[in-house]
Amino acid sequence: MVQVSMLHNPYKIVKMFEEEMAHYTGAPHAVSVNSCTNAIFLASKFCSVEGRPVHIPARTYLSVPQALKQAGATVRLDDRKWEGIYQIKPFPIYDAAKRLTSNMYKTATFMCLSFHIKKHLKIGKGGMILTDDEDAAEWFRRARYEGRSEISYHLDDIEEEGWNMYMTPEQATRGLMLMQNYPAHAADLPEDPPYRDLREFKIFKETEIY
């Protein structure tokens, strides 16, 4: 059971949730953020997608291409069918918002999870990046928190810019409590009704299809 006193140390409770998710999914590192969309954004920035084409399914949630475009990528759509997880090609980034099961981590990838109320672990909001790249994990930890490290704000020295994308200790606490009764294996979530074709939205009408 999570002790209330731990909430006074936001780094500790968030780290506990990250360690639980890493153990469950089989990932060496798990870095929490405030949404799967921002997990994809940070993974895209780390992979230097700026100025390069990326390929995603035409039927996915609309925040995904927006995050990729905001990271500087040129989005290309394809008619790929998928369940649970898909790759943001050609990069080792995976949108895994519809999957959360034991030992799901794929080696040498950045797998982005969602804890939205409609997903497996219903925290309400939140996301996670799974990786086996220690340098990437360290960069994600700073990038999600305005470039800060996990020490007191008054003792830190900010060396690079970041974003306000961290998970709150309240979200992490709920995640830990939900994981106590989470099954050893869980099936991928279907999308019912299916995702709309992104080209139905005015902003994506001119996006090329492959």
N, C-alpha and C positions, 0 to 999 in steps of 0.2 A: 504494500500500500504506500502511495506517495505521501510523505510527511509534509504538512503545511509549512513547516519551518524552512523547507527547501526552496519555497517560492521567494525567499529573501535573497537567494543567489540565483539570478536568472540564467547565468551561464551553466550552472550545475544541473538544473532541471532540464534545460534544453539538451545538454550533452547526454544526459541519461536517456532521453527519448531517441536521440540520434544513435546511441550505442545499441539500444533495443532494436531499432529498425535495421541497423547494419547486421546484427546477429541474425535476425529473422530472414532477411533477404539474401544473406551470404555475401554482402558487399564489404570490402575492407574499410570503407569510409562512407558515412552518410551525413550530409550537410543539409540542415533544415532551412527553409525559406518560407515566405508568406503565401506562396501560390505555386502551382505547377507551371503556370505561364512564366513566372519570373525565374523558375528553375531552368526552363528552356532558354530564356534570355541570357542568363549568366553562363550557361554551358556554351551558348553560341558565341558570346563575347570571348570566352576562354579559347574556343576553337578558331577564333579569328575568321568568322564568316563574312566580315565586311567586304563588299564588292564581289562576292562570289555567289553563284547560283546554288540554291538548295531545293530539294524536291520533297514534297509532302503529299499525302492523299488529298484529293479534292474534297473529300467528305471527312472533315475533322472540325474541331471547335475553332471558331474564328479568332480567338486570342492567339493561337499558335502562329499563323502567318503574320499577325501584327507584331508579335514579339520578335520574330525573325527579321522582319523589315526594320524594326526599331534597332536591331543589332547590326543593321547594315547589309543584310543579305538580299539577294534578288530571288524572290519566291517563284518557284515553278510548281504547277499542280500535276498530279497524275491520277489515273483511274484505279489505282491500287486499292484492293480490298484488304481490310485488316480487322483483327480482333484483339483487344487488350493492349496491344503495343505495336508501334511502328517506328522505323528509323527515319530520321531527318537526313536524307542522303545528300552528299556522300560522307557526311560527318558521322562520328561514332556517338551521336546523340539520339536518344530514344524517348519518345513520348509514351510513358507507361502509366498514364492517368487511369486507365481502365483495368489495371492489373495490380494485385498485391497478394503475393503468395510466397511461401517459404522457398529459399534458395533460388530466387528468380534472377539474381544478378548475372549479367553477361560480362565476361572478362573484357577489359580494355574499352569500356563504354562509359557514357554519362547517361544514366537512366533517371528520368524525371517523373516523380510520383505526385499524385494529388490526394489531398485530404479534404476535398470539398464535401459538402453534406450529401451529395449524390454519389460519392465514391465509396470504396470499401471501408476505410477508416474515417468515420464521419465526425471529424473534428469541427467542421464548419467552414474552415479555410485553412490553407497551409499547403506546403509542398516539400519535396526532398530531392536532393541529387545524390545518387549512388555512384561511387567511383572506386577504382583501385589505384588512382593516381594521387599520391600524397601531396605533391606540389599543387595540383588542381584543387584538392580539398582545402588546403590552406588558403589559396587565393579566393575560393568561394566564401570561406568564413569571413575574410576581410571585406570582400566586395559587397556582400549582403548587408554590411553593417557600417556604411559610410567610410570604408577603409580602416575601420578600427580593429584592434586586436581584442582578445578577451581579457582585458584588464581594465582597471578604473579609467574612465574618461580623462581624469585629471593627471594620470600618470602616463598616458599613451602619447605616441608621436605618430601622426598620420603621414604616411609616405606616399600614398596614392589615393585617387578618388574612388568612391564606391557608390552604392545605392542604398536606399532605405527599404530593405527587402527581408529583414530577419523575422523569424518566428518568435512569438511572445511566449513567456513561460507559462501563461494560462493555457495556450494552445498545446504546448508540449505536455503539460500535466494531463489534459484531457486525452491526448494521444497515448500516454503511458497507461492510463486507466482502461482505455478501450482495448489496448493490446493484451491485457490480462485475460480477456475472454475471446481473443481472436483465434480463429481456427488454424490448425497447422497447415492446411492447404485451402485455397479459395479459388473458385473459378473466375475467369475474366468476366467483367461486367458487359452486358449488351447495351447498346444505345437504342432506346425505344421511346419515341420514333427515331429513325436513323438521323445522323447529322445531315444538314442541308449541304448541297453542293456549294462550295464557297463562291462560285461564279454567279450565284443568285443574288449576291450582295453587290451593290454598285461599286464599292471600293475594290472589288476583285474581278470585275467583269472583263477587264483587259488582260488579266493574268494568263500566261501561256499554259496550255495543257499538253501533257506528254503521255 
